[in-house]
Amino acid sequence: MRILVVEDETKVAEVLKRGLVEAGYETDVAYDGQIGLRLAKSGSYDLIVLDVNLPLLNGLELCKQLREKDELTPVLMLTALGMSDDIVAGLEAGADDYLPKPFRFNELYARIKALTRRRHVQAPLAVATDSVTPPEEKLILADLEIDFDAREVKRAGKLLQLTAKEYALLEYLARNAGRVRSRLEIAEAVWGLNFETGTNFIDVYINYLRNKIDKPFTPKLIHTITGFGYVLKLPEL
């Protein structure tokens, strides 16, 4: 398994490479964003460990440009501890997971294993039902229409433009319409990561969705259940 580390701090990069090699991963290192992007676009890596702050091309822009060509290679973004804005921006740019600095190697290994496992075992979002039934191809709620096969979303007949993560979040809520889902459940289902208390990226993405599918329309369909989480449903009369 090959991993690309894009990290400009030489000592950090060397420690990462040494630890990953000792763990059995073939590891390459890039010390700036431009070289990192060129290597990442080669498509020869199973996972990319990417720092946010890089010279020549920052990690967020690198991830955005990579996602224009490659939507599958997992990206683990390294962020400063407590920088929730970096976390949200990284996920919005297309990163699959994040790890705040400083971190322990066992945390890094766990994230790498989870991300590479998900890459090779692609499964649709599960719907909790009493019996096994094929997933619905469409959901219609008020004037909201979601075509799961085409990955298209319309509200009042208007086609809405959602990012990949916004759509994934909406699909999860839609497949669980009427059922309250916690931030932890959303984080695990949509991003495949454990929810870190003190970060607000779930709330940020809910706000993104509201601005696109709720704010310009009536009735409002995404509801906050204080102390529990979020639910997609018709408002109660």
ROVEX-115861 format. One record per atom (N, C-alpha, C): residue number from 1; atom name; x, z, y. Coordinates in steps of 0.05 Angstrom, whole numbers. Last residue first. Example, Ala and Ser with C-alpha at 12.3 -4.5 7.8 and 13.67 -1.06 7.14 Angstrom:
<atoms>
ATOM  resi  name       X       Z       Y
ATOM     2     N     257     142     -45
ATOM     2    CA     273     143     -21
ATOM     2     C     258     157       1
ATOM     1     N     264     156    -114
ATOM     1    CA     246     156     -90
ATOM     1     C     264     156     -66
</atoms>
This chain:
<atoms>
ATOM  resi  name       X       Z       Y
ATOM   237     N    -961     241     414
ATOM   237    CA    -981     241     435
ATOM   237     C    -990     269     442
ATOM   236     N    -891     233     405
ATOM   236    CA    -916     247     397
ATOM   236     C    -935     247     420
ATOM   235     N    -860     169     402
ATOM   235    CA    -864     195     415
ATOM   235     C    -891     206     406
ATOM   234     N    -833     143     341
ATOM   234    CA    -851     140     363
ATOM   234     C    -855     168     376
ATOM   233     N    -762     152     328
ATOM   233    CA    -790     153     321
ATOM   233     C    -807     147     345
ATOM   232     N    -701     174     308
ATOM   232    CA    -714     150     318
ATOM   232     C    -743     150     309
ATOM   231     N    -667     233     326
ATOM   231    CA    -686     220     309
ATOM   231     C    -697     195     323
ATOM   230     N    -614     282     325
ATOM   230    CA    -628     259     337
ATOM   230     C    -646     247     316
ATOM   229     N    -608     353     324
ATOM   229    CA    -595     326     324
ATOM   229     C    -612     306     337
ATOM   228     N    -614     411     331
ATOM   228    CA    -614     398     305
ATOM   228     C    -599     371     306
ATOM   227     N    -615     431     382
ATOM   227    CA    -605     449     361
ATOM   227     C    -604     436     334
ATOM   226     N    -668     389     401
ATOM   226    CA    -649     409     409
ATOM   226     C    -641     428     386
ATOM   225     N    -670     327     386
ATOM   225    CA    -683     351     375
ATOM   225     C    -663     374     380
ATOM   224     N    -680     270     424
ATOM   224    CA    -662     292     419
ATOM   224     C    -678     316     409
ATOM   223     N    -700     205     404
ATOM   223    CA    -707     232     414
ATOM   223     C    -685     252     405
ATOM   222     N    -713     140     418
ATOM   222    CA    -692     157     408
ATOM   222     C    -696     185     421
ATOM   221     N    -756     115     443
ATOM   221    CA    -756     117     414
ATOM   221     C    -735     135     403
ATOM   220     N    -803     110     495
ATOM   220    CA    -777     118     487
ATOM   220     C    -777     124     457
ATOM   219     N    -849      52     496
ATOM   219    CA    -842      80     498
ATOM   219     C    -813      85     490
ATOM   218     N    -812      19     547
ATOM   218    CA    -831      40     540
ATOM   218     C    -845      33     514
ATOM   217     N    -746       2     572
ATOM   217    CA    -771      -3     558
ATOM   217     C    -788      23     555
ATOM   216     N    -694      11     590
ATOM   216    CA    -710     -10     604
ATOM   216     C    -738     -13     593
ATOM   215     N    -678      55     556
ATOM   215    CA    -681      58     585
ATOM   215     C    -698      36     598
ATOM   214     N    -675      37     501
ATOM   214    CA    -696      55     511
ATOM   214     C    -701      54     541
ATOM   213     N    -633       3     489
ATOM   213    CA    -659      -1     475
ATOM   213     C    -682      16     485
ATOM   212     N    -591      15     525
ATOM   212    CA    -597     -13     517
ATOM   212     C    -624     -16     505
ATOM   211     N    -588      69     534
ATOM   211    CA    -586      51     558
ATOM   211     C    -594      22     551
ATOM   210     N    -588      88     482
ATOM   210    CA    -611      92     499
ATOM   210     C    -611      73     523
ATOM   209     N    -537      73     465
ATOM   209    CA    -560      61     453
ATOM   209     C    -585      64     471
ATOM   208     N    -505     106     499
ATOM   208    CA    -502      77     499
ATOM   208     C    -527      63     489
ATOM   207     N    -523     156     480
ATOM   207    CA    -529     148     508
ATOM   207     C    -526     118     511
ATOM   206     N    -501     156     430
ATOM   206    CA    -530     157     432
ATOM   206     C    -539     148     460
ATOM   205     N    -448     156     445
ATOM   205    CA    -459     132     432
ATOM   205     C    -489     132     433
ATOM   204     N    -445     208     467
ATOM   204    CA    -438     185     483
ATOM   204     C    -450     160     472
ATOM   203     N    -457     240     423
ATOM   203    CA    -475     240     446
ATOM   203     C    -470     216     464
ATOM   202     N    -411     229     393
ATOM   202    CA    -437     222     382
ATOM   202     C    -458     220     405
ATOM   201     N    -369     248     425
ATOM   201    CA    -372     219     422
ATOM   201     C    -399     211     409
ATOM   200     N    -353     298     443
ATOM   200    CA    -380     290     448
ATOM   200     C    -385     260     443
ATOM   199     N    -319     355     415
ATOM   199    CA    -319     327     423
ATOM   199     C    -348     318     425
ATOM   198     N    -329     406     398
ATOM   198    CA    -315     403     423
ATOM   198     C    -313     374     433
ATOM   197     N    -319     395     329
ATOM   197    CA    -333     410     350
ATOM   197     C    -316     408     376
ATOM   196     N    -317     336     296
ATOM   196    CA    -299     356     308
ATOM   196     C    -315     369     331
ATOM   195     N    -342     315     235
ATOM   195    CA    -348     319     263
ATOM   195     C    -330     342     274
ATOM   194     N    -305     273     193
ATOM   194    CA    -316     299     198
ATOM   194     C    -320     303     227
ATOM   193     N    -324     204     183
ATOM   193    CA    -305     225     191
ATOM   193     C    -320     251     195
ATOM   192     N    -352     156     181
ATOM   192    CA    -338     165     158
ATOM   192     C    -318     187     164
ATOM   191     N    -384     135     220
ATOM   191    CA    -355     133     224
ATOM   191     C    -339     143     200
ATOM   190     N    -435     140     197
ATOM   190    CA    -429     117     214
ATOM   190     C    -399     113     217
ATOM   189     N    -436     187     165
ATOM   189    CA    -449     162     156
ATOM   189     C    -439     138     171
ATOM   188     N    -409     227     194
ATOM   188    CA    -400     220     167
ATOM   188     C    -411     193     158
ATOM   187     N    -439     227     243
ATOM   187    CA    -410     222     243
ATOM   187     C    -400     213     215
ATOM   186     N    -490     241     224
ATOM   186    CA    -485     215     237
ATOM   186     C    -456     208     236
ATOM   185     N    -481     292     203
ATOM   185    CA    -491     271     185
ATOM   185     C    -486     243     198
ATOM   184     N    -465     318     251
ATOM   184    CA    -447     317     228
ATOM   184     C    -455     294     209
ATOM   183     N    -511     314     282
ATOM   183    CA    -487     301     291
ATOM   183     C    -467     298     268
ATOM   182     N    -569     304     238
ATOM   182    CA    -550     320     254
ATOM   182     C    -526     304     263
ATOM   181     N    -631     273     242
ATOM   181    CA    -604     272     231
ATOM   181     C    -585     287     250
ATOM   180     N    -698     274     225
ATOM   180    CA    -678     284     243
ATOM   180     C    -651     284     229
ATOM   179     N    -737     219     210
ATOM   179    CA    -723     242     199
ATOM   179     C    -700     249     218
ATOM   178     N    -758     174     232
ATOM   178    CA    -776     196     229
ATOM   178     C    -763     221     218
ATOM   177     N    -714     131     198
ATOM   177    CA    -734     134     219
ATOM   177     C    -753     157     213
ATOM   176     N    -668     118     172
ATOM   176    CA    -677     145     170
ATOM   176     C    -699     151     191
ATOM   175     N    -657      68     188
ATOM   175    CA    -662      72     159
ATOM   175     C    -671     100     153
ATOM   174     N    -648      80     242
ATOM   174    CA    -671      64     234
ATOM   174     C    -677      68     204
ATOM   173     N    -600     107     242
ATOM   173    CA    -624     121     252
ATOM   173     C    -649     107     242
ATOM   172     N    -568      65     222
ATOM   172    CA    -570      91     207
ATOM   172     C    -595     106     216
ATOM   171     N    -574      27     262
ATOM   171    CA    -583      21     234
ATOM   171     C    -587      47     218
ATOM   170     N    -550      52     305
ATOM   170    CA    -579      46     306
ATOM   170     C    -590      41     278
ATOM   169     N    -497      54     286
ATOM   169    CA    -511      78     293
ATOM   169     C    -541      74     293
ATOM   168     N    -487      -1     282
ATOM   168    CA    -485      16     258
ATOM   168     C    -500      42     262
ATOM   167     N    -492     -17     335
ATOM   167    CA    -511     -27     315
ATOM   167     C    -511      -9     291
ATOM   166     N    -449      10     357
ATOM   166    CA    -476      16     367
ATOM   166     C    -496       7     347
ATOM   165     N    -407     -14     329
ATOM   165    CA    -413      14     325
ATOM   165     C    -440      22     335
ATOM   164     N    -410     -67     349
ATOM   164    CA    -412     -62     321
ATOM   164     C    -419     -33     315
ATOM   163     N    -454     -69     408
ATOM   163    CA    -428     -70     395
ATOM   163     C    -431     -63     365
ATOM   162     N    -511    -110     421
ATOM   162    CA    -499     -85     414
ATOM   162     C    -471     -89     403
ATOM   161     N    -556    -142     459
ATOM   161    CA    -528    -145     450
ATOM   161     C    -517    -117     446
ATOM   160     N    -623    -161     441
ATOM   160    CA    -604    -141     453
ATOM   160     C    -576    -145     442
ATOM   159     N    -673    -205     456
ATOM   159    CA    -650    -200     439
ATOM   159     C    -630    -183     453
ATOM   158     N    -740    -187     468
ATOM   158    CA    -714    -194     480
ATOM   158     C    -691    -186     461
ATOM   157     N    -787    -169     447
ATOM   157    CA    -781    -197     443
ATOM   157     C    -754    -205     455
ATOM   156     N    -785    -115     456
ATOM   156    CA    -804    -131     471
ATOM   156     C    -797    -160     470
ATOM   155     N    -722    -119     429
ATOM   155    CA    -741    -101     441
ATOM   155     C    -759    -116     460
ATOM   154     N    -683    -132     372
ATOM   154    CA    -699    -142     394
ATOM   154     C    -717    -119     404
ATOM   153     N    -624    -144     337
ATOM   153    CA    -641    -124     348
ATOM   153     C    -656    -135     372
ATOM   152     N    -593    -166     277
ATOM   152    CA    -604    -172     304
ATOM   152     C    -624    -151     312
ATOM   151     N    -572    -174     226
ATOM   151    CA    -560    -154     245
ATOM   151     C    -568    -161     274
ATOM   150     N    -596    -203     188
ATOM   150    CA    -583    -218     210
ATOM   150     C    -568    -201     229
ATOM   149     N    -613    -160     156
ATOM   149    CA    -597    -182     145
ATOM   149     C    -582    -197     166
ATOM   148     N    -643    -128     190
ATOM   148    CA    -619    -117     178
ATOM   148     C    -601    -139     166
ATOM   147     N    -672    -133     249
ATOM   147    CA    -668    -150     226
ATOM   147     C    -642    -142     213
ATOM   146     N    -714     -93     284
ATOM   146    CA    -687     -95     274
ATOM   146     C    -687    -112     248
ATOM   145     N    -752     -86     341
ATOM   145    CA    -750    -101     316
ATOM   145     C    -721    -103     308
ATOM   144     N    -796     -50     380
ATOM   144    CA    -769     -52     371
ATOM   144     C    -769     -65     344
ATOM   143     N    -847     -38     396
ATOM   143    CA    -837     -65     401
ATOM   143     C    -808     -69     395
ATOM   142     N    -858       5     344
ATOM   142    CA    -869      -3     370
ATOM   142     C    -860     -32     374
ATOM   141     N    -815     -18     299
ATOM   141    CA    -824       8     309
ATOM   141     C    -832       3     338
ATOM   140     N    -796     -50     242
ATOM   140    CA    -810     -54     267
ATOM   140     C    -822     -27     275
ATOM   139     N    -742     -72     205
ATOM   139    CA    -757     -49     213
ATOM   139     C    -770     -56     240
ATOM   138     N    -726    -112     147
ATOM   138    CA    -732    -109     175
ATOM   138     C    -745     -82     180
ATOM   137     N    -714    -107      95
ATOM   137    CA    -699    -127     109
ATOM   137     C    -703    -124     139
ATOM   136     N    -705     -44      61
ATOM   136    CA    -722     -62      77
ATOM   136     C    -704     -81      93
ATOM   135     N    -670     -40      -1
ATOM   135    CA    -672     -34      27
ATOM   135     C    -690     -54      41
ATOM   134     N    -704     -30     -63
ATOM   134    CA    -688     -47     -47
ATOM   134     C    -691     -39     -17
ATOM   133     N    -705      38     -90
ATOM   133    CA    -719      14     -81
ATOM   133     C    -700      -3     -64
ATOM   132     N    -708      91    -131
ATOM   132    CA    -690      71    -122
ATOM   132     C    -705      46    -115
ATOM   131     N    -745     147    -104
ATOM   131    CA    -739     127    -125
ATOM   131     C    -721     106    -113
ATOM   130     N    -745     180     -61
ATOM   130    CA    -750     192     -87
ATOM   130     C    -745     173    -110
ATOM   129     N    -689     169     -17
ATOM   129    CA    -716     165     -26
ATOM   129     C    -720     178     -53
ATOM   128     N    -644     160      33
ATOM   128    CA    -654     181      15
ATOM   128     C    -683     176       8
ATOM   127     N    -604     105      33
ATOM   127    CA    -629     115      44
ATOM   127     C    -639     135      24
ATOM   126     N    -536      90      50
ATOM   126    CA    -556      98      31
ATOM   126     C    -581     109      45
ATOM   125     N    -505      33      75
ATOM   125    CA    -515      59      81
ATOM   125     C    -538      67      62
ATOM   124     N    -469      -4      24
ATOM   124    CA    -488      -2      46
ATOM   124     C    -496      27      51
ATOM   123     N    -398       0      12
ATOM   123    CA    -426       5       3
ATOM   123     C    -444       7      27
ATOM   122     N    -336     -18      -8
ATOM   122    CA    -356     -22      13
ATOM   122     C    -384     -19       1
ATOM   121     N    -281       3     -25
ATOM   121    CA    -307       8     -37
ATOM   121     C    -328       6     -15
ATOM   120     N    -238      -9       6
ATOM   120    CA    -240     -22     -20
ATOM   120     C    -266     -17     -34
ATOM   119     N    -246      22      51
ATOM   119    CA    -242      -7      54
ATOM   119     C    -246     -21      28
ATOM   118     N    -251      73      33
ATOM   118    CA    -275      60      43
ATOM   118     C    -271      30      46
ATOM   117     N    -197      83      20
ATOM   117    CA    -217      83      -1
ATOM   117     C    -242      69       8
ATOM   116     N    -173      82      70
ATOM   116    CA    -167      61      51
ATOM   116     C    -186      60      28
ATOM   115     N    -198     129      92
ATOM   115    CA    -201     102     105
ATOM   115     C    -195      80      85
ATOM   114     N    -181     170      58
ATOM   114    CA    -210     165      62
ATOM   114     C    -214     137      73
ATOM   113     N    -125     167      62
ATOM   113    CA    -138     163      36
ATOM   113     C    -168     156      39
ATOM   112     N    -119     179     117
ATOM   112    CA    -110     153     106
ATOM   112     C    -124     147      79
ATOM   111     N    -138     231     119
ATOM   111    CA    -152     210     135
ATOM   111     C    -144     183     123
ATOM   110     N    -101     258      86
ATOM   110    CA    -130     258      80
ATOM   110     C    -145     236      94
ATOM   109     N     -53     249     114
ATOM   109    CA     -57     238      87
ATOM   109     C     -86     236      80
ATOM   108     N     -64     280     161
ATOM   108    CA     -59     251     162
ATOM   108     C     -64     238     135
ATOM   107     N     -68     331     139
ATOM   107    CA     -91     319     153
ATOM   107     C     -88     289     154
ATOM   106     N     -17     338     119
ATOM   106    CA     -39     337     100
ATOM   106     C     -64     326     113
ATOM   105     N      13     339     166
ATOM   105    CA      14     315     150
ATOM   105     C      -8     314     129
ATOM   104     N     -22     362     224
ATOM   104    CA      -7     367     200
ATOM   104     C      -8     343     182
ATOM   103     N     -14     344     294
ATOM   103    CA     -30     346     269
ATOM   103     C     -11     353     246
ATOM   102     N     -22     354     365
ATOM   102    CA      -6     352     341
ATOM   102     C     -23     355     316
ATOM   101     N     -66     297     366
ATOM   101    CA     -39     308     364
ATOM   101     C     -39     336     376
ATOM   100     N    -124     280     328
ATOM   100    CA    -112     292     352
ATOM   100     C     -84     302     347
ATOM    99     N    -144     221     302
ATOM    99    CA    -130     246     294
ATOM    99     C    -116     257     319
ATOM    98     N    -200     180     282
ATOM    98    CA    -181     190     302
ATOM    98     C    -168     215     291
ATOM    97     N    -225     117     258
ATOM    97    CA    -223     146     256
ATOM    97     C    -202     154     277
ATOM    96     N    -229      64     270
ATOM    96    CA    -247      75     249
ATOM    96     C    -247     105     248
ATOM    95     N    -232      29     333
ATOM    95    CA    -218      46     314
ATOM    95     C    -239      58     294
ATOM    94     N    -258      -1     372
ATOM    94    CA    -258     -11     344
ATOM    94     C    -243       6     324
ATOM    93     N    -267      18     422
ATOM    93    CA    -249      -5     419
ATOM    93     C    -248     -16     391
ATOM    92     N    -297      63     411
ATOM    92    CA    -310      40     424
ATOM    92     C    -293      15     421
ATOM    91     N    -257      96     391
ATOM    91    CA    -278      87     373
ATOM    91     C    -293      63     384
ATOM    90     N    -228     102     440
ATOM    90    CA    -216      91     415
ATOM    90     C    -236      81     396
ATOM    89     N    -264     126     474
ATOM    89    CA    -254     100     481
ATOM    89     C    -242      86     456
ATOM    88     N    -271     175     447
ATOM    88    CA    -294     157     451
ATOM    88     C    -284     129     456
ATOM    87     N    -218     195     451
ATOM    87    CA    -231     192     425
ATOM    87     C    -254     172     427
ATOM    86     N    -209     197     505
ATOM    86    CA    -192     180     489
ATOM    86     C    -206     174     462
ATOM    85     N    -246     237     518
ATOM    85    CA    -249     210     530
ATOM    85     C    -233     190     514
ATOM    84     N    -226     282     494
ATOM    84    CA    -250     270     482
ATOM    84     C    -255     242     493
ATOM    83     N    -172     309     484
ATOM    83    CA    -179     287     501
ATOM    83     C    -203     272     489
ATOM    82     N    -155     349     450
ATOM    82    CA    -175     356     469
ATOM    82     C    -184     333     487
ATOM    81     N     -92     321     440
ATOM    81    CA    -110     342     433
ATOM    81     C    -129     348     456
ATOM    80     N     -89     250     444
ATOM    80    CA     -80     276     454
ATOM    80     C    -101     297     447
ATOM    79     N     -94     211     383
ATOM    79    CA    -102     218     410
ATOM    79     C     -90     245     418
ATOM    78     N     -87     156     342
ATOM    78    CA     -75     181     349
ATOM    78     C     -81     188     378
ATOM    77     N    -132     122     300
ATOM    77    CA    -122     125     327
ATOM    77     C    -111     154     331
ATOM    76     N    -129      80     248
ATOM    76    CA    -130     109     253
ATOM    76     C    -117     113     280
ATOM    75     N    -164      26     225
ATOM    75    CA    -147      35     247
ATOM    75     C    -151      65     251
ATOM    74     N    -171     -18     169
ATOM    74    CA    -176       8     182
ATOM    74     C    -155      15     203
ATOM    73     N    -189     -85     173
ATOM    73    CA    -166     -67     170
ATOM    73     C    -171     -40     184
ATOM    72     N    -237    -113     190
ATOM    72    CA    -236     -97     166
ATOM    72     C    -213     -77     164
ATOM    71     N    -237    -150     230
ATOM    71    CA    -257    -128     232
ATOM    71     C    -254    -108     210
ATOM    70     N    -196    -188     266
ATOM    70    CA    -196    -173     241
ATOM    70     C    -215    -149     244
ATOM    69     N    -202    -213     315
ATOM    69    CA    -194    -229     292
ATOM    69     C    -199    -215     266
ATOM    68     N    -220    -175     349
ATOM    68    CA    -230    -202     353
ATOM    68     C    -223    -220     330
ATOM    67     N    -191    -130     336
ATOM    67    CA    -218    -132     325
ATOM    67     C    -230    -160     330
ATOM    66     N    -144    -138     366
ATOM    66    CA    -143    -140     337
ATOM    66     C    -171    -144     325
ATOM    65     N    -163    -127     417
ATOM    65    CA    -154    -154     411
ATOM    65     C    -152    -158     381
ATOM    64     N    -176     -72     411
ATOM    64    CA    -197     -91     419
ATOM    64     C    -189    -119     411
ATOM    63     N    -125     -51     399
ATOM    63    CA    -147     -49     380
ATOM    63     C    -169     -69     386
ATOM    62     N     -98     -61     447
ATOM    62    CA     -88     -72     422
ATOM    62     C    -111     -73     401
ATOM    61     N    -127     -30     482
ATOM    61    CA    -128     -59     485
ATOM    61     C    -118     -73     460
ATOM    60     N    -113      21     461
ATOM    60    CA    -141      13     463
ATOM    60     C    -144     -18     465
ATOM    59     N     -57      24     466
ATOM    59    CA     -70      24     439
ATOM    59     C     -99      15     440
ATOM    58     N     -30     -22     515
ATOM    58    CA     -38       4     505
ATOM    58     C     -54       2     479
ATOM    57     N      28     -57     521
ATOM    57    CA       0     -61     514
ATOM    57     C     -10     -35     502
ATOM    56     N      74     -36     548
ATOM    56    CA      68     -65     547
ATOM    56     C      39     -71     541
ATOM    55     N      74      27     512
ATOM    55    CA      84       9     533
ATOM    55     C      75     -20     527
ATOM    54     N      16      68     496
ATOM    54    CA      39      51     488
ATOM    54     C      48      34     511
ATOM    53     N     -27     115     478
ATOM    53    CA      -9     109     500
ATOM    53     C      16      94     490
ATOM    52     N     -50     118     426
ATOM    52    CA     -65     108     449
ATOM    52     C     -46      98     471
ATOM    51     N     -22      95     364
ATOM    51    CA     -23     114     386
ATOM    51     C     -38     101     410
ATOM    50     N     -45      82     300
ATOM    50    CA     -42      71     327
ATOM    50     C     -44      92     348
ATOM    49     N     -37      58     237
ATOM    49    CA     -36      83     252
ATOM    49     C     -28      76     280
ATOM    48     N     -72      16     195
ATOM    48    CA     -56      17     220
ATOM    48     C     -59      44     232
ATOM    47     N     -72      -8     128
ATOM    47    CA     -81      11     148
ATOM    47     C     -62      11     172
ATOM    46     N     -53     -50      99
ATOM    46    CA     -77     -37      89
ATOM    46     C     -89     -17     109
ATOM    45     N     -28    -111     125
ATOM    45    CA     -28     -82     124
ATOM    45     C     -55     -72     114
ATOM    44     N     -25    -164     138
ATOM    44    CA     -11    -156     113
ATOM    44     C     -11    -125     110
ATOM    43     N     -43    -189     183
ATOM    43    CA     -62    -184     162
ATOM    43     C     -50    -174     136
ATOM    42     N     -18    -200     230
ATOM    42    CA      -8    -214     206
ATOM    42     C     -27    -210     183
ATOM    41     N     -36    -168     270
ATOM    41    CA     -51    -193     266
ATOM    41     C     -41    -209     241
ATOM    40     N       3    -129     270
ATOM    40    CA     -24    -122     260
ATOM    40     C     -39    -147     254
ATOM    39     N      47    -155     294
ATOM    39    CA      48    -147     266
ATOM    39     C      21    -142     255
ATOM    38     N      25    -162     346
ATOM    38    CA      34    -185     330
ATOM    38     C      36    -178     301
ATOM    37     N      14    -109     361
ATOM    37    CA      -8    -128     358
ATOM    37     C       1    -152     341
ATOM    36     N      67     -88     363
ATOM    36    CA      47     -77     345
ATOM    36     C      24     -96     340
ATOM    35     N      89    -117     404
ATOM    35    CA     100    -121     377
ATOM    35     C      80    -111     356
ATOM    34     N      55     -95     444
ATOM    34    CA      57    -124     439
ATOM    34     C      68    -130     412
ATOM    33     N      63     -39     444
ATOM    33    CA      37     -51     437
ATOM    33     C      38     -81     431
ATOM    32     N     123     -14     412
ATOM    32    CA     107     -21     436
ATOM    32     C      82     -37     427
ATOM    31     N     146      -3     364
ATOM    31    CA     149      17     386
ATOM    31     C     136       9     412
ATOM    30     N     126      -3     297
ATOM    30    CA     128     -18     322
ATOM    30     C     128       2     345
ATOM    29     N     144       2     229
ATOM    29    CA     140      15     255
ATOM    29     C     144      -5     277
ATOM    28     N     119       3     162
ATOM    28    CA     133     -10     184
ATOM    28     C     126       4     210
ATOM    27     N     121      27      96
ATOM    27    CA     114      32     124
ATOM    27     C     132      17     143
ATOM    26     N      91      39      36
ATOM    26    CA     109      21      49
ATOM    26     C     102      20      78
ATOM    25     N      80     104      11
ATOM    25    CA      70      82      27
ATOM    25     C      93      65      38
ATOM    24     N      96     151     -14
ATOM    24    CA      93     127     -30
ATOM    24     C      82     103     -15
ATOM    23     N     110     194      14
ATOM    23    CA      84     196       1
ATOM    23     C      78     170     -15
ATOM    22     N     157     177      38
ATOM    22    CA     159     198      17
ATOM    22     C     133     200       1
ATOM    21     N     133     144      76
ATOM    21    CA     150     132      55
ATOM    21     C     152     152      31
ATOM    20     N     109     183     108
ATOM    20    CA      92     163      94
ATOM    20     C     108     150      71
ATOM    19     N     153     211     128
ATOM    19    CA     132     225     113
ATOM    19     C     116     206      96
ATOM    18     N     181     171     156
ATOM    18    CA     193     185     134
ATOM    18     C     173     199     116
ATOM    17     N     143     155     194
ATOM    17    CA     152     136     174
ATOM    17     C     164     151     150
ATOM    16     N     137     203     224
ATOM    16    CA     114     191     210
ATOM    16     C     123     172     188
ATOM    15     N     189     209     243
ATOM    15    CA     177     230     226
ATOM    15     C     153     218     210
ATOM    14     N     193     163     274
ATOM    14    CA     211     167     252
ATOM    14     C     200     188     232
ATOM    13     N     153     172     313
ATOM    13    CA     151     149     295
ATOM    13     C     169     152     271
ATOM    12     N     174     217     338
ATOM    12    CA     148     219     325
ATOM    12     C     146     196     305
ATOM    11     N     221     195     360
ATOM    11    CA     222     218     340
ATOM    11     C     196     220     325
ATOM    10     N     201     154     394
ATOM    10    CA     219     149     372
ATOM    10     C     219     171     351
ATOM     9     N     141     138     416
ATOM     9    CA     159     161     416
ATOM     9     C     176     159     390
ATOM     8     N     107      95     406
ATOM     8    CA     130      91     423
ATOM     8     C     149     114     424
ATOM     7     N      77      68     349
ATOM     7    CA      82      93     364
ATOM     7     C     108      90     380
ATOM     6     N      44      45     299
ATOM     6    CA      50      36     326
ATOM     6     C      52      60     343
ATOM     5     N      54      33     232
ATOM     5    CA      53      54     252
ATOM     5     C      62      42     279
ATOM     4     N      22       4     178
ATOM     4    CA      36      -2     203
ATOM     4     C      32      21     222
ATOM     3     N      29       6     108
ATOM     3    CA      18      18     132
ATOM     3     C      36      10     156
ATOM     2     N      11     -17      44
ATOM     2    CA      28     -21      68
ATOM     2     C      13      -9      92
ATOM     1     N      17       0     -24
ATOM     1    CA       0       0       0
ATOM     1     C      18       0      25
</atoms>
